């Protein structure tokens, strides 16, 4: 029989299918057997492209990290770069929360994750931050972003007004939080990010020196 014009499997196709499975079923339910079934192939076929299950997970995590925009570092004020990076980073992770626990282990050998760390660290050092402080800021932002992407604060409260009425009088409207999930979660993240930037601005003045002037039209911190 003639060979098919296109291979049945590719790394990109495996990563795409794995990401879809993890999004739908969660990290604990993911297996190479389940992935092979979803792709319509035998399990050993996967190992022509990935040596282990962890390699597949790393590739999925890195494909998501690759969606994060770090292009602003070195191009705009470090505060604005952190703000834009933070929102882009959270959007990428919030769209795929089930992979966040694996992604949060750190960059390892993942190319996109290492490129992101390099861009952030390099941009902060170029802006005047001491190397140790630049490392701390990168870690701080990762903790903040990954934590915010792991779950919804608003969805943590059940939609049962009777639960709160008598025992928790200050939570009398908590049952309505789920109706406003996007506003609550996005608003909390934006507020926290601005608070971080404000605090980092004060730290910069204490550790480095006067802040550079903001471009026209940018908000004060």
Phi, psi and omega in degrees: 000143178292150178291146177296150181293329180234142178296147180293328183235152170214163179301317182297319181293321179295315181297317180298316180292321179295318179298319180296319179295316180295319176301319186278323191241347179096162184291320183294331182276351184285136175211159178293329177295316179294321179295315179300319179297318179296329180273351180073033180229172174277148183309314182301338179298329181296328186281358169286344183242328180226135184284329185217167174298319180298326177296322177295315179298320177299319181293321177296312180301318183289328178295328178284317176300326180296345178277350184280133182272114176245015186290345185280340181294128184087353181251328181229172177309141186302328179292317179292323178297317178296319180298311183293320177297314182302315180292319179293318180298312181294320180299319180295317182285321181295334178285343181222061187296335184291336180271351185302317179302323177287317181296326185288353178295339182122173186289333182054235178252014185285123187300313182294322180292320178292322178295322178294313179299320180295317181295317182293309181299313180297320180294321181289318178296319178296333180278358176112351180292137173300147183308318181296318179293323178298321177296316179299318182294318177300318178294316180302314181294322179295318177300314184294314183290312182295322177298319181290335183273348185290332181192174182258125174299315184297322181285354180281353180250128183288153183272058181226098183300333181294336181294327188257340193309312187260315187279332185231072188298333180282353179250028186299338179252009184298330181295346181265355184300321182299332178294337185239037186305310184299312182297319182293308186290316179292320180295319179295318180295315181298318179297314180297319179296317178295323177295320176298315180296321178297314179296319179294327177297317177294321178295320179300315180297325181283323187267321187255307182149193182303141177291145174293149180297143178285146174299154179303135177091352179273143181290152173287158182255000000 
